[in-house]
Amino acid sequence: MRPLSLELRLRLLQESGQISPEVAELTRWILKRVEERYDMTVTEENGAMFTTHLAVALERLRSGQAIDEMVAEGLAEVKAYPDEWAFVNQVVAGEAGRRLGVRVPEAEVGYLTAHLITLVRPDGL
């Protein structure tokens, strides 16, 4: 079970119509994968940005909205973290994308990887 504050964040996003119940559940599933892979607890304090970006991005993809491109320099910077890049590709672009029936563009993998790096490496990029 997610800590109450992150759960509340997901419920508010869902109740306000910003994300679907399917995306809320998928976001919870991805957060659990992050916790397992990186041996950490994702909380409101450390994971609010990652959680919100992830949920809203998944909803935008699910509903067919365009995702902003990421500048080449930013993409190169996040690719310099191969573990986090691979995790987002496998779990979000791979499994979550399949569950939603969408293709996750490289730019979105880049944005989510940047948020993941910030989450799992408190010293950041």
C-alpha positions as CSV (number, residue, x, y, z in Angstrom):
1,M,0.0,0.0,0.0
2,R,1.3,3.5,-1.0
3,P,1.9,5.9,1.8
4,L,-1.3,8.0,2.3
5,S,0.1,11.2,0.8
6,L,1.0,9.6,-2.5
7,E,-2.2,7.7,-2.5
8,L,-4.1,10.9,-1.9
9,R,-2.2,12.5,-4.8
10,L,-3.2,9.7,-7.1
11,R,-6.8,9.9,-5.9
12,L,-7.0,13.7,-6.4
13,L,-5.5,13.3,-9.9
14,Q,-8.2,10.7,-10.7
15,E,-11.1,12.5,-9.0
16,S,-10.2,15.7,-10.8
17,G,-10.3,13.9,-14.2
18,Q,-6.6,14.3,-14.9
19,I,-6.0,10.5,-14.9
20,S,-8.1,7.5,-15.4
21,P,-8.5,4.7,-12.9
22,E,-6.5,2.5,-15.2
23,V,-3.6,5.0,-15.2
24,A,-3.8,5.4,-11.4
25,E,-3.5,1.6,-11.0
26,L,-0.6,1.4,-13.5
27,T,1.2,4.2,-11.7
28,R,0.9,2.3,-8.4
29,W,2.3,-0.8,-10.1
30,I,5.3,1.2,-11.5
31,L,6.0,2.7,-8.1
32,K,6.1,-0.8,-6.6
33,R,8.6,-1.8,-9.3
34,V,10.8,1.2,-8.5
35,E,10.7,0.3,-4.8
36,E,11.7,-3.3,-5.5
37,R,14.4,-2.5,-8.1
38,Y,16.0,0.3,-6.1
39,D,15.3,-1.0,-2.6
40,M,13.7,2.1,-1.4
41,T,10.3,3.5,-0.3
42,V,8.7,6.1,-2.6
43,T,7.1,8.8,-0.5
44,E,5.4,12.1,-1.1
45,E,8.6,13.8,0.0
46,N,10.9,12.0,-2.4
47,G,8.5,10.9,-5.2
48,A,5.9,13.5,-5.7
49,M,7.4,14.9,-8.9
50,F,8.1,11.5,-10.4
51,T,4.6,10.2,-9.5
52,T,2.8,13.2,-10.9
53,H,4.8,13.3,-14.1
54,L,4.4,9.6,-14.6
55,A,0.7,9.5,-14.1
56,V,0.0,12.6,-16.2
57,A,2.3,11.3,-19.0
58,L,0.7,7.9,-19.0
59,E,-2.8,9.5,-19.3
60,R,-1.6,11.8,-22.1
61,L,-0.3,8.8,-24.0
62,R,-3.5,6.8,-23.3
63,S,-5.6,9.6,-24.6
64,G,-3.5,10.1,-27.7
65,Q,-2.1,13.5,-26.8
66,A,1.3,14.6,-28.1
67,I,4.4,14.5,-25.9
68,D,6.9,17.3,-26.0
69,E,10.3,16.6,-27.5
70,M,13.4,16.5,-25.4
71,V,16.4,18.4,-26.5
72,A,19.3,16.2,-27.7
73,E,21.6,17.3,-24.9
74,G,19.1,16.4,-22.2
75,L,18.5,13.0,-23.9
76,A,22.3,12.4,-24.0
77,E,22.6,13.3,-20.3
78,V,19.9,10.9,-19.1
79,K,21.3,8.1,-21.3
80,A,24.5,8.4,-19.4
81,Y,22.6,6.6,-16.6
82,P,22.1,3.3,-18.3
83,D,20.5,1.5,-15.4
84,E,17.7,4.1,-15.0
85,W,17.3,4.5,-18.8
86,A,16.9,0.7,-19.1
87,F,14.5,0.5,-16.2
88,V,12.2,3.2,-17.7
89,N,12.4,1.5,-21.1
90,Q,11.6,-1.9,-19.7
91,V,9.0,-1.1,-17.1
92,V,7.3,2.1,-18.5
93,A,7.8,2.0,-22.2
94,G,7.7,-1.8,-22.3
95,E,5.3,-3.3,-19.8
96,A,3.2,-0.2,-19.0
97,G,3.1,0.8,-22.7
98,R,1.8,-2.7,-23.6
99,R,-0.8,-2.6,-20.9
100,L,-2.1,0.7,-22.2
101,G,-1.7,-0.2,-25.8
102,V,0.5,2.7,-26.6
103,R,4.1,3.4,-27.8
104,V,6.1,5.5,-25.3
105,P,8.2,7.9,-27.3
106,E,11.9,8.3,-26.6
107,A,11.4,11.8,-25.4
108,E,9.0,10.7,-22.7
109,V,11.4,7.9,-21.7
110,G,14.0,10.7,-21.3
111,Y,11.8,12.9,-19.1
112,L,10.8,9.9,-16.9
113,T,14.4,8.8,-16.7
114,A,15.4,12.3,-15.5
115,H,12.7,12.1,-12.8
116,L,13.8,8.6,-11.8
117,I,17.4,9.6,-11.5
118,T,16.4,12.5,-9.2
119,L,14.4,10.0,-7.2
120,V,16.9,7.2,-6.8
121,R,20.0,9.3,-6.8
122,P,19.4,12.1,-4.3
123,D,22.6,13.9,-5.5
124,G,20.9,14.1,-8.9
125,L,22.2,14.5,-12.4
